[in-house]
Amino acid sequence: MSAGRSGIGLRFDWIGMLFACLLTLFIALPLIVVGTWAFTEVWRYPSVIPQQFGLRFWGQTLARPDVWDALFLSLRLTTTVTILSAIICLPAAYAFARMRFPGRNILFLSFLSSHAFPKFGLLVAIAGIFLQLGLISTFWGVVLIQLVGTLMLMIWIPVAAFQNVDRRMEEAARDAGATPLRVFWSITLPQAAPTISAALLLTFVGTFYETEGAWLIGAPEIRTMPVLMISFINNQIVVQYGAVLSVMLWVPSFIALMFARRVIGTGAFARGFGA
């Protein structure tokens, strides 16, 4: 009996490894192809590998004024959205973590609403409203639509951070005569700061790479880096231009996400759900 069970378990292990390998290949293969195109100067059919590698298209891409315009615009948008999201969401997260009020759980779960429906359909509905308000193709129109996408992340992760603060240290500080503001500044905030910083970093990265809202609300006047990359690829200007921009977008996001993963860990969202 035990031999049969071990044989079944071994078979499931091999099936799991096979699916993991296929999933990795499915995800990694397009990245490898795009990364190869970024450093390719000549790659003609039917050759499996490029005939000539080089950095010529990196120089041409970085020499384009529209690339730098899109980069600085993306940084302005992302910084603005992240700051506004922090101003709006962090006090709300502290209230959800520490206070009890009627409708708290329903309101807390309502922040999932922006992710509970097909995103593009929601964007089209919002675009109709923005059209009436004159916010289409404007900087602040894109800020508002991207701000909606940050609400869940900037509420749920900081809630987990504030709930994970050691209450005994706060109570000891109060017993020692510290004011509530001093307790928050000296005890609560330093313990919650690493996770909040990771949430801010994830918000910054997610906003920088947000494409659908920036395209639907911002076009044609507002062109962020992802929107410019898509236009390069769709218009078939030069394949390498889009590939170079893709690699430029990958590297910072990968570093930022690895940092956030180390800080947050796997339990932050679970603690947020348990609020």
C-alpha positions as CSV (number, residue, x, y, z in Angstrom):
1,M,0.0,0.0,0.0
2,S,2.8,2.5,1.0
3,A,4.7,1.6,-2.2
4,G,1.6,2.4,-4.3
5,R,1.1,5.7,-2.5
6,S,4.7,6.7,-3.0
7,G,4.5,5.8,-6.7
8,I,1.4,8.0,-7.1
9,G,3.1,10.8,-5.2
10,L,6.2,10.5,-7.4
11,R,4.0,10.6,-10.5
12,F,2.2,13.8,-9.3
13,D,5.7,15.3,-8.6
14,W,6.8,14.7,-12.1
15,I,3.5,16.1,-13.5
16,G,3.9,19.2,-11.3
17,M,7.5,19.7,-12.5
18,L,6.4,19.3,-16.1
19,F,3.7,21.9,-15.7
20,A,6.2,24.2,-13.9
21,C,8.7,23.8,-16.8
22,L,6.0,24.5,-19.4
23,L,4.8,27.5,-17.6
24,T,8.3,28.8,-17.2
25,L,8.9,28.3,-20.9
26,F,5.6,30.0,-21.8
27,I,6.6,33.1,-19.8
28,A,10.3,33.2,-20.5
29,L,10.4,32.5,-24.2
30,P,8.8,35.8,-25.3
31,L,11.1,37.6,-22.9
32,I,14.1,35.9,-24.4
33,V,13.0,36.7,-28.0
34,V,12.4,40.4,-27.2
35,G,15.7,40.6,-25.3
36,T,17.5,39.1,-28.2
37,W,15.9,41.6,-30.7
38,A,17.1,44.5,-28.5
39,F,20.7,43.5,-29.2
40,T,20.2,42.4,-32.8
41,E,21.2,44.3,-35.9
42,V,20.5,41.7,-38.5
43,W,18.1,38.8,-38.1
44,R,16.6,37.4,-41.3
45,Y,14.3,34.5,-41.9
46,P,14.9,31.5,-41.9
47,S,17.9,31.9,-39.6
48,V,17.1,30.6,-36.0
49,I,19.7,33.0,-34.4
50,P,20.6,36.6,-35.4
51,Q,23.2,37.1,-38.1
52,Q,24.6,40.2,-36.4
53,F,24.5,41.5,-32.8
54,G,25.3,45.0,-31.8
55,L,24.2,48.2,-29.9
56,R,23.4,50.3,-32.9
57,F,19.6,50.4,-32.3
58,W,20.2,51.4,-28.6
59,G,22.0,54.5,-29.8
60,Q,19.2,55.3,-32.3
61,T,16.4,54.7,-29.8
62,L,18.0,56.8,-27.1
63,A,18.7,59.6,-29.6
64,R,14.9,60.0,-30.3
65,P,13.4,63.0,-28.6
66,D,10.0,61.3,-28.2
67,V,11.6,58.6,-26.1
68,W,12.9,61.1,-23.6
69,D,9.7,63.1,-23.7
70,A,7.8,59.9,-22.9
71,L,10.2,58.9,-20.1
72,F,10.0,62.3,-18.3
73,L,6.2,62.4,-18.7
74,S,5.9,58.8,-17.3
75,L,8.1,59.8,-14.3
76,R,5.9,63.0,-13.7
77,L,2.7,60.9,-13.9
78,T,4.0,58.1,-11.7
79,T,5.3,60.5,-9.0
80,T,2.1,62.5,-8.9
81,V,-0.1,59.4,-8.7
82,T,2.1,57.7,-6.0
83,I,2.0,60.9,-3.8
84,L,-1.7,61.4,-4.2
85,S,-2.3,57.7,-3.5
86,A,-0.2,57.9,-0.3
87,I,-2.1,61.0,0.9
88,I,-5.5,59.4,0.3
89,C,-4.9,55.8,1.2
90,L,-2.4,55.7,4.1
91,P,-4.8,57.5,6.5
92,A,-7.6,55.3,5.3
93,A,-5.4,52.2,5.9
94,Y,-4.6,53.3,9.4
95,A,-8.3,53.8,10.1
96,F,-9.2,50.3,8.8
97,A,-6.4,48.8,10.9
98,R,-7.0,50.5,14.2
99,M,-10.7,51.7,14.3
100,R,-14.1,50.0,14.4
101,F,-16.9,51.8,12.7
102,P,-20.2,50.7,11.0
103,G,-19.8,49.3,7.5
104,R,-16.0,48.9,8.0
105,N,-15.7,45.5,6.5
106,I,-18.0,46.3,3.5
107,L,-16.0,49.5,2.8
108,F,-12.8,47.6,3.2
109,L,-13.8,45.0,0.6
110,S,-15.2,47.7,-1.7
111,F,-11.6,48.6,-2.7
112,L,-11.6,45.3,-4.6
113,S,-14.4,46.7,-6.9
114,S,-11.9,48.2,-9.3
115,H,-10.4,44.8,-9.8
116,A,-13.6,42.7,-9.7
117,F,-14.8,43.7,-13.2
118,P,-13.1,43.6,-16.6
119,K,-10.7,46.5,-16.5
120,F,-11.2,47.7,-20.1
121,G,-15.0,47.8,-19.8
122,L,-14.6,49.9,-16.6
123,L,-12.1,52.2,-18.3
124,V,-14.5,52.7,-21.2
125,A,-17.3,53.7,-18.8
126,I,-15.0,56.1,-17.0
127,A,-13.8,57.5,-20.3
128,G,-17.4,58.5,-21.2
129,I,-17.6,60.5,-17.9
130,F,-14.1,62.1,-18.5
131,L,-15.2,63.1,-22.0
132,Q,-18.0,65.1,-20.6
133,L,-15.7,66.7,-18.0
134,G,-13.0,67.6,-20.6
135,L,-10.4,65.3,-19.1
136,I,-9.6,63.2,-22.2
137,S,-6.1,63.7,-23.5
138,T,-5.0,65.6,-20.4
139,F,-2.4,65.0,-17.7
140,W,-4.8,65.1,-14.8
141,G,-7.2,62.8,-16.6
142,V,-4.5,60.1,-16.8
143,V,-3.6,60.8,-13.2
144,L,-7.1,60.2,-12.0
145,I,-7.6,57.0,-14.0
146,Q,-4.3,55.6,-12.8
147,L,-5.0,56.6,-9.2
148,V,-8.1,54.3,-9.3
149,G,-5.8,51.4,-10.0
150,T,-3.6,52.0,-7.0
151,L,-6.4,52.0,-4.3
152,M,-6.4,48.3,-3.5
153,L,-2.7,47.9,-3.2
154,M,-2.2,51.1,-1.2
155,I,-5.0,50.1,1.2
156,W,-4.5,46.4,1.7
157,I,-0.7,46.2,2.2
158,P,-0.5,49.2,4.7
159,V,-3.5,47.8,6.6
160,A,-1.4,44.6,7.2
161,A,1.6,46.8,8.1
162,F,-0.3,48.7,10.8
163,Q,-2.0,45.6,12.2
164,N,1.5,44.0,12.6
165,V,2.8,46.7,14.8
166,D,3.6,45.5,18.3
167,R,0.9,47.1,20.5
168,R,2.8,46.4,23.7
169,M,5.5,48.8,22.6
170,E,2.8,51.5,21.9
171,E,1.2,50.9,25.3
172,A,4.5,51.1,27.1
173,A,5.3,54.4,25.4
174,R,1.9,55.8,26.4
175,D,2.5,54.6,30.0
176,A,5.7,56.5,29.9
177,G,3.8,59.7,29.0
178,A,4.3,59.9,25.3
179,T,1.6,61.7,23.3
180,P,-0.4,59.8,20.7
181,L,1.5,61.7,17.9
182,R,4.8,60.8,19.5
183,V,3.8,57.2,19.8
184,F,2.8,57.1,16.1
185,W,6.0,58.9,15.0
186,S,8.4,57.0,17.2
187,I,6.9,53.5,17.5
188,T,4.1,52.8,15.0
189,L,5.6,54.4,11.9
190,P,9.1,52.9,12.1
191,Q,7.7,49.4,12.4
192,A,5.2,49.8,9.5
193,A,7.6,51.8,7.3
194,P,9.4,49.0,5.5
195,T,6.1,47.4,4.3
196,I,4.6,50.8,3.5
197,S,7.8,51.6,1.5
198,A,7.4,48.4,-0.4
199,A,3.7,49.2,-1.1
200,L,4.7,52.7,-2.4
201,L,7.4,51.1,-4.6
202,L,4.9,48.6,-6.0
203,T,2.5,51.4,-6.7
204,F,5.2,53.4,-8.4
205,V,6.2,50.5,-10.6
206,G,2.6,49.5,-11.4
207,T,1.7,53.0,-12.4
208,F,4.8,53.5,-14.5
209,Y,3.9,50.4,-16.6
210,E,0.1,51.0,-16.7
211,T,-0.9,51.1,-20.3
212,E,-4.7,50.7,-20.9
213,G,-5.8,53.8,-18.9
214,A,-2.9,55.9,-20.2
215,W,-3.8,54.9,-23.8
216,L,-7.6,55.2,-23.6
217,I,-7.7,58.4,-21.6
218,G,-4.4,60.1,-22.6
219,A,-4.3,59.5,-26.4
220,P,-3.2,61.2,-28.5
221,E,-1.6,64.0,-26.4
222,I,-0.3,61.9,-23.5
223,R,2.2,59.3,-24.5
224,T,3.9,57.4,-21.7
225,M,6.8,54.9,-22.2
226,P,4.6,51.8,-22.5
227,V,2.2,53.6,-24.9
228,L,5.2,54.7,-27.0
229,M,6.6,51.2,-27.0
230,I,3.3,49.8,-28.2
231,S,3.1,52.4,-31.0
232,F,6.6,51.5,-32.1
233,I,5.6,47.8,-32.3
234,N,2.2,48.4,-33.9
235,N,3.4,50.8,-36.5
236,Q,6.4,48.6,-37.3
237,I,8.8,51.5,-37.4
238,V,11.7,49.4,-36.4
239,V,11.3,46.2,-34.3
240,Q,14.4,46.9,-32.3
241,Y,13.0,50.3,-31.1
242,G,10.2,48.5,-29.3
243,A,12.5,45.8,-28.0
244,V,15.0,48.3,-26.6
245,L,12.2,50.1,-24.8
246,S,11.0,46.8,-23.4
247,V,14.3,45.9,-22.0
248,M,14.6,49.4,-20.5
249,L,11.3,48.9,-18.8
250,W,12.0,45.4,-17.6
251,V,15.2,45.9,-15.6
252,P,14.0,48.6,-13.1
253,S,10.7,46.8,-12.5
254,F,12.5,43.5,-11.8
255,I,14.8,45.1,-9.3
256,A,11.9,47.0,-7.6
257,L,9.7,43.9,-7.4
258,M,12.5,41.8,-5.9
259,F,13.1,44.4,-3.3
260,A,9.3,44.6,-2.5
261,R,9.1,40.8,-2.3
262,R,11.9,40.6,0.3
263,V,10.3,43.4,2.4
264,I,6.6,42.3,2.2
265,G,7.0,38.5,2.3
266,T,4.1,36.2,1.6
267,G,2.0,37.0,4.7
268,A,1.1,40.7,4.1
269,F,-1.9,40.1,1.9
270,A,-3.2,37.3,4.2
271,R,-3.0,39.7,7.2
272,G,-4.9,42.3,5.1
273,F,-7.6,39.8,4.3
274,G,-7.9,38.9,8.0
275,A,-8.6,42.5,9.0
